[in-house]
Amino acid sequence: RRYPTVEIRAEAFNGSTHVPVPSDSAFLKALLFELRLIDDDIFVEHRDTCTRIDHSSVYSVRTEGGDLWPVLAFQKSGLIYACLPLVEETLEPRPLLLTVSGLSQGLALLLGIVDYISPSRKNEAELSAKIGQLRYLLIQACPLGTPLNTDIRSLNSSFDDIQEMPTDKSQPAWRSNTYKGKPQVNVCITEKVRCMQYDKRDVVDTWQVYGTVNCKCDIEGPAPNVTLSLNLPTNGPPLQDIVVHHCVTSVDPAMLMSSSAEPLDDSVYNGPYKFPFIPPSDSFNLCYYTSQVPVPPILGSYQLTEEGSQLKITLNLKLHESIKNSFEYCEARIPFFNRGPIAQLEYKVSYGQLDLSREKSLLVWSIGQKFPKCLEVSLTGTVSFGTAGKEHPTDYVCTGNTAYVKLYFRIPDFTLTGCYVDQHSIEIFAPGKPKITTSWELKSSDYYIWNCKAPAPVVYKTLLD
């Protein structure tokens, strides 16, 4: 979908340096090229040089008229989602990504489309029908190029319904309907921790925390006002890289300026984080954030060595004492790439249960819902393999002894930052006493422990400077 009003504004901001958006087919070809989905077998310096490292889903797409930037694009379940946000300032020199508000709006809109389309991904007929309806839904969600409601699932797919405007002029466009009933508010904080552990002296382990605050506000009235506060413990690491939903009416600018790209200092904003907003009718993500926590929740050491025709493995895991020892689930998965099925397995675990996958190429160590009192568990074993077949996993990165263990866990009623919502701090300016429910959780996401006896893929800090 193209918005001539947005293109005219872009031209006004950039004047003679403006790069026009090419035809749909030309843009698609340029985007596929930039994403290495076509012509990936040839080396193109501006795209493939090793000095360029992509840290985000923001690209500069080269067209005949010049370089289009910032193009927001990512792949999900075999589909590409992309948009070209408006930058409300000149593009020379390029502004910092954190200062471009259109990027967060564009990302929220694309994630809304993903949420709308993804459940039908495996049913081609249903998928085609949903994509056909998407044009009408975008008329409501983004009528003139500015996203008004990024929760695509909550919109009406009938074009007749689109013509009906709210009778109450105070009702914002993102409240697609008004609620009738007992007021209730549900808030859930989900933190995900990503980790790369190497257990090497010359390589630094890395870990990152990403938080999402999801809200569902069933409140009567065309434009109810709600204020929600996020709190941290006195020694909790501050929240950074905060991105807020467009329904938030005002925030302290210092809150938005705290960036993980800058080293922490005494002046960093550490709360309380107040968000006044007029909630959409459906569930929505109030804000996203990151944080620099001092330690990962689970420390691991993995050793894999070859002894003749066998592999010898040793895996030690330790839960940090500051982490709540109460899991919904916790398991370590040990894949074996570029080898045949596991023919023989001898092992010893100090805790939990070890299982072999049906394909006989993956060991699954279920630690359960608690670590033992000592907070440490270990696994040792030897593995031998049969003849490799086509159905067994291969990987170009994990060759030889380069291998990893991946952890999966969820801890309910716990966040790594200590971030929480105090029910008593939620203010609702609407009649009736609402029922307020709050919850929080910590989940693993891309939590890897690499074999310390072999080289592992690492992005060194020198490449980031």
C-alpha positions in Angstrom: 0.0 0.0 0.0 1.3 3.4 -1.0 0.5 6.8 0.6 1.0 9.8 -1.7 0.5 12.2 1.3 3.5 10.6 3.1 5.7 10.6 -0.1 4.9 14.4 -0.5 6.0 15.0 3.1 9.2 13.0 2.6 10.0 15.1 -0.5 9.4 18.3 1.5 11.8 17.2 4.2 14.6 16.2 1.8 14.3 18.5 -1.2 16.8 17.7 -3.9 18.2 14.7 -2.0 14.8 13.0 -1.9 14.8 9.4 -3.2 11.4 8.5 -4.8 9.9 5.1 -4.1 10.1 3.0 -7.2 7.4 0.8 -8.7 6.2 -2.2 -6.6 8.0 -4.7 -8.7 11.3 -2.7 -8.7 11.1 -2.2 -5.0 10.4 -5.9 -4.4 13.4 -6.9 -6.5 15.7 -4.5 -4.7 14.5 -5.6 -1.3 15.0 -9.4 -2.1 18.5 -8.5 -3.3 19.3 -6.6 -0.1 17.9 -9.5 2.1 20.1 -12.0 0.1 17.1 -13.9 -1.1 18.2 -13.5 -4.8 21.7 -13.4 -6.2 23.2 -14.6 -2.9 25.8 -16.6 -4.8 27.6 -13.5 -6.0 29.6 -11.1 -3.9 28.4 -7.5 -3.8 30.6 -5.3 -1.7 28.0 -2.9 -0.3 25.8 -5.8 0.8 28.3 -8.6 1.6 31.4 -7.0 3.0 32.4 -8.4 6.4 32.7 -4.9 7.8 28.9 -4.6 7.6 27.1 -6.3 10.5 23.3 -6.1 10.6 22.1 -5.5 14.2 18.5 -4.7 13.4 15.8 -5.2 10.8 16.5 -1.7 9.3 18.0 -1.7 5.8 19.2 0.7 3.1 17.8 -0.6 -0.2 19.6 0.4 -3.3 17.3 1.5 -6.2 17.9 3.3 -9.5 16.9 6.6 -7.9 19.2 6.2 -4.9 19.3 4.4 -1.5 15.9 4.1 0.2 16.4 4.3 4.0 15.1 3.3 6.5 13.4 0.2 5.1 12.0 -2.0 8.0 11.9 -5.6 6.9 12.0 -9.1 8.5 11.0 -12.6 7.6 8.5 -14.7 9.5 7.2 -18.2 8.6 8.1 -17.9 4.9 6.7 -14.4 4.4 8.4 -11.0 4.3 6.9 -8.1 6.2 8.3 -4.6 5.1 7.5 -0.9 5.3 9.2 2.4 4.6 8.7 4.7 7.6 8.7 8.5 7.2 11.7 10.3 8.8 10.4 13.7 9.8 13.8 15.4 9.4 16.6 15.5 6.7 18.3 12.2 6.0 21.8 13.7 5.6 23.5 13.0 7.9 21.4 10.0 8.8 19.7 10.4 12.2 20.0 7.8 15.0 17.5 5.0 14.8 16.2 5.7 18.3 15.2 9.2 17.2 13.0 8.0 14.3 9.5 7.7 15.8 8.2 6.2 12.5 10.3 3.1 13.0 8.5 2.1 16.2 5.1 2.9 14.6 6.0 0.8 11.5 7.2 -2.1 13.6 4.1 -2.1 15.7 2.0 -2.1 12.5 4.0 -5.0 10.9 3.8 -7.0 14.2 0.0 -6.4 14.2 -0.1 -7.8 10.6 2.0 -10.8 11.7 -0.3 -11.5 14.6 -3.3 -11.3 12.2 -1.8 -13.6 9.5 0.4 -16.1 11.3 -2.4 -18.4 12.8 -3.5 -19.2 9.2 0.0 -19.8 7.8 -0.5 -23.5 7.3 -3.9 -23.2 5.6 -3.3 -21.7 2.1 -7.0 -21.0 1.4 -7.5 -19.2 4.8 -4.2 -17.3 4.3 -5.3 -16.0 0.9 -8.6 -14.9 2.3 -6.9 -13.0 5.1 -4.4 -11.3 2.8 -7.4 -10.3 0.6 -9.0 -8.7 3.6 -5.8 -6.9 4.7 -6.3 -4.1 2.2 -9.6 -3.1 3.9 -8.2 -3.5 7.4 -5.3 -1.2 6.5 -7.8 1.5 5.6 -8.9 1.5 9.3 -5.5 0.8 10.8 -3.5 3.3 8.8 -5.9 5.5 6.7 -3.5 8.3 5.7 -0.1 6.7 6.4 -0.1 7.1 10.2 -0.9 3.9 12.2 -3.9 4.5 14.4 -4.6 1.0 15.5 -1.9 -1.7 15.2 -4.1 -4.5 16.6 -5.3 -5.7 13.2 -7.2 -8.7 14.6 -9.6 -6.3 16.5 -10.7 -4.6 13.3 -13.7 -5.3 11.1 -13.1 -7.1 7.9 -16.3 -5.9 6.3 -15.9 -2.9 4.1 -19.5 -1.8 5.0 -18.5 -1.5 8.7 -15.6 0.7 7.9 -17.9 3.5 6.8 -19.4 3.8 10.2 -17.6 6.5 12.3 -17.8 6.6 16.1 -20.7 8.8 17.2 -18.8 10.1 20.1 -16.1 12.6 18.8 -14.0 12.2 21.9 -13.4 8.5 21.2 -10.0 8.0 19.6 -9.6 6.1 16.4 -7.8 3.2 18.0 -10.8 2.3 20.2 -12.8 0.4 17.6 -15.7 -0.3 20.0 -16.9 0.6 23.5 -17.0 -1.9 26.3 -20.1 -2.6 28.4 -19.8 -4.5 31.7 -17.7 -4.8 34.9 -14.4 -2.9 34.5 -11.3 -5.0 34.6 -7.6 -4.5 33.8 -5.1 -7.3 33.1 -1.3 -6.5 32.9 1.4 -9.0 32.1 5.1 -8.3 32.0 7.1 -10.8 29.9 10.9 -10.7 30.0 13.0 -12.8 27.6 16.6 -13.4 28.1 19.0 -14.2 25.2 22.4 -15.5 26.0 25.7 -16.7 24.4 28.1 -18.5 26.8 31.5 -19.7 25.7 33.4 -20.6 28.9 36.6 -19.2 27.4 39.1 -16.7 28.8 39.5 -14.8 25.6 35.8 -14.6 24.6 33.3 -12.6 26.6 29.9 -14.1 27.4 26.9 -11.9 26.3 23.4 -11.8 27.5 20.5 -9.4 26.9 17.0 -8.9 28.5 14.0 -7.8 26.5 10.7 -6.9 28.2 7.2 -6.4 27.0 4.3 -5.0 29.0 1.0 -6.3 27.7 -2.4 -4.8 28.7 -6.0 -5.6 28.3 -8.3 -2.9 29.6 -12.1 -3.6 29.6 -13.4 -0.2 30.7 -16.6 1.6 29.8 -16.6 5.0 28.1 -15.4 6.3 24.8 -12.0 7.6 26.0 -11.1 6.3 29.5 -7.8 7.5 31.0 -5.5 5.0 32.7 -2.1 5.6 34.3 0.2 2.6 34.9 3.5 2.6 36.7 6.4 0.1 36.4 8.5 -0.2 39.5 12.0 -1.5 40.1 13.7 -2.7 43.3 16.2 -0.2 44.8 19.2 -2.1 43.3 17.4 -3.1 40.1 19.1 -2.3 36.7 17.3 0.6 34.9 15.1 0.1 31.9 16.5 1.2 28.6 15.5 1.5 24.9 11.9 2.1 25.9 9.4 2.1 23.0 5.8 3.0 23.9 2.5 2.3 22.2 0.9 5.3 20.3 -2.0 5.4 22.8 0.4 6.7 25.5 -0.5 10.4 25.9 2.8 11.7 27.5 6.0 10.4 29.0 9.1 11.8 30.7 11.6 12.5 27.9 14.4 11.2 30.1 12.7 7.8 30.1 13.0 7.5 26.3 16.6 8.8 26.1 18.1 6.0 28.2 19.9 3.8 25.6 21.8 0.5 25.9 24.2 1.9 23.3 25.6 4.3 25.9 27.5 3.2 29.1 25.4 3.5 32.3 26.1 6.5 34.5 24.6 8.0 37.7 22.2 10.3 35.7 20.4 7.4 34.0 16.6 7.4 34.6 15.6 4.5 36.9 11.9 5.2 37.5 9.2 5.1 38.5 8.1 4.6 34.9 4.7 6.2 34.5 2.5 5.6 31.4 -0.7 7.6 31.0 -2.8 6.3 28.1 -6.2 5.8 26.6 -6.3 2.0 26.0 -7.4 0.4 22.7 -10.4 -2.0 22.9 -8.3 -5.1 22.6 -5.1 -6.5 24.1 -2.0 -4.5 23.2 1.6 -4.1 24.1 2.0 -0.9 26.2 5.8 -0.7 25.9 8.9 -2.6 25.1 12.3 -2.2 26.9 15.7 -3.7 27.4 18.0 -3.8 30.4 21.6 -4.6 31.3 21.4 -7.1 34.1 24.7 -8.1 35.8 24.4 -11.9 35.5 22.6 -14.5 33.3 20.1 -16.6 35.2 21.8 -20.0 34.5 25.5 -20.3 34.0 26.7 -23.3 31.9 29.8 -25.1 30.8 29.7 -27.6 27.9 32.5 -29.9 26.8 32.3 -32.1 23.7 35.4 -34.1 22.6 35.9 -37.0 20.2 37.5 -40.2 21.5 37.8 -42.6 18.5 34.3 -43.3 17.1 32.6 -41.9 20.2 31.8 -38.4 21.5 32.3 -37.6 25.2 30.0 -34.9 26.6 30.0 -33.1 29.9 27.4 -30.4 30.8 27.3 -28.5 34.0 24.5 -25.9 34.8 24.3 -23.6 37.8 21.3 -21.5 38.8 22.4 -18.1 40.1 21.4 -17.6 43.7 19.4 -14.4 43.0 17.1 -16.3 40.6 13.7 -17.7 41.9 14.1 -21.5 42.0 10.6 -22.3 40.7 10.2 -23.2 37.0 7.2 -24.1 34.9 9.7 -26.1 32.8 13.5 -26.2 32.4 15.3 -28.3 29.9 18.5 -28.5 28.0 18.5 -29.7 24.4 21.8 -31.2 23.0 21.6 -31.6 19.1 24.2 -33.5 17.1 24.6 -32.1 13.6 26.1 -33.7 10.5 26.2 -37.2 12.1 24.1 -40.3 11.9 21.4 -41.4 14.4 22.6 -42.1 17.9 23.2 -45.8 18.1 24.6 -46.1 21.6 24.2 -43.8 24.6 25.7 -44.1 28.1 25.1 -41.3 30.6 24.8 -40.2 34.1 22.7 -37.2 35.3 22.9 -35.8 38.9 19.3 -34.5 38.6 16.3 -34.7 36.3 15.7 -37.1 33.4 17.4 -37.5 30.0 15.5 -38.6 26.9 16.4 -39.3 23.3 14.3 -37.8 20.5 12.4 -40.0 18.1 14.8 -39.0 15.3 17.7 -40.1 17.5 19.7 -36.9 16.8 18.8 -34.9 19.9 19.2 -35.4 23.7 16.6 -33.7 25.9 17.6 -33.2 29.5 14.5 -32.3 31.6 15.7 -30.7 34.8 12.1 -30.1 36.0 10.6 -27.4 38.1 13.4 -26.9 40.6 17.2 -27.1 40.8 18.5 -29.1 43.8 19.5 -27.3 47.0 23.1 -26.8 45.8 21.7 -25.1 42.6 24.0 -27.2 40.4 23.3 -30.1 38.1 25.6 -32.1 35.8 25.4 -34.5 32.9 28.2 -36.8 31.6 28.0 -39.4 28.9 29.4 -41.0 25.7 27.6 -41.1 22.4 28.2 -43.2 19.3 26.4 -42.9 15.9 25.2 -45.0 13.1 25.2 -44.2 9.3 23.9 -40.7 8.5 20.7 -40.3 6.4 19.0 -37.4 4.8 16.5 -36.9 7.6 19.3 -36.1 10.2 20.0 -32.4 10.9 22.9 -30.7 9.2 24.4 -27.3 9.9 27.2 -25.4 8.1 28.2 -23.6 11.3 28.2 -26.5 13.7 30.8 -28.7 12.0 33.3 -31.0 13.8 33.2 -30.3 17.5 31.7 -26.8 17.1 28.4 -27.5 18.9 26.0 -26.0 21.4 23.4 -26.7 24.1 20.2 -24.7 24.0 18.3 -24.0 27.2 14.5 -23.6 27.4 12.8 -22.4 30.6 10.0 -20.3 32.0 9.9 -18.8 35.6 6.4 -17.5 36.5 6.0 -14.6 38.9 9.6 -13.4 38.4 11.5 -10.9 36.2 15.3 -10.7 35.8 15.2 -6.9 36.2 12.9 -7.1 39.2 10.4 -5.0 37.2 6.8 -5.3 38.5 3.4 -3.5 38.4 2.0 -2.4 41.7 -1.8 -2.9 41.5 -2.4 0.1 43.8 -0.4 2.4 41.5 -2.8 1.8 38.6 -5.1 4.8 38.3 -8.3 4.6 36.3 -10.4 7.7 35.7 -13.7 6.0 35.0 -16.8 5.0 37.0 -16.8 1.8 39.0 -14.0 -0.1 40.8 -12.2 -2.2 38.3 -10.8 -5.7 39.0 -7.0 -5.5 38.4 -4.9 -8.6 37.6 -1.1 -8.4 37.3 1.4 -11.1 36.4 5.1 -11.4 35.3 7.3 -14.0 33.9 10.9 -14.7 32.6 11.4 -16.9 29.5 14.5 -18.0 27.6 15.0 -17.0 24.1 18.1 -18.1 22.0 19.9 -19.3 25.2 23.1 -21.0 23.9 26.0 -22.6 25.7 28.8 -23.4 23.2 31.3 -26.2 23.4 34.3 -24.7 25.1 36.6 -27.3 23.5 36.0 -26.0 20.0 35.8 -22.6 18.2 32.4 -20.9 18.3 30.9 -18.1 16.1 31.5 -14.9 18.0 30.9 -11.2 17.1 33.8 -9.4 18.7 33.5 -5.9 20.1 36.1 -4.5 17.7 33.7 -5.1 14.8 31.0 -3.1 16.6 33.2 0.0 17.2 
